[in-house]
Amino acid sequence: MTVVVSVSAATPAAPAAGGALADECSQDFQKVTLCLDFATGKAPNPSKK
């Protein structure tokens, strides 16, 4: 018996204005990480940073 398996991973193409989008998402990501401990229940209050 012969078994053939093909696995491929495709990455989506970056948009033309990828730099601006990356900057915008980077700023949002920094804001989210400040509240991550609170959001996951590891801290009683959100960070004041």
Summary of the structure (lengths in Angstrom):
residues: 49
radius of gyration: 19.8
end to end distance: 61.4
largest distance: 62.7
contacts: 58
relative contact order: 0.10
helix: 45%
strand: 0%
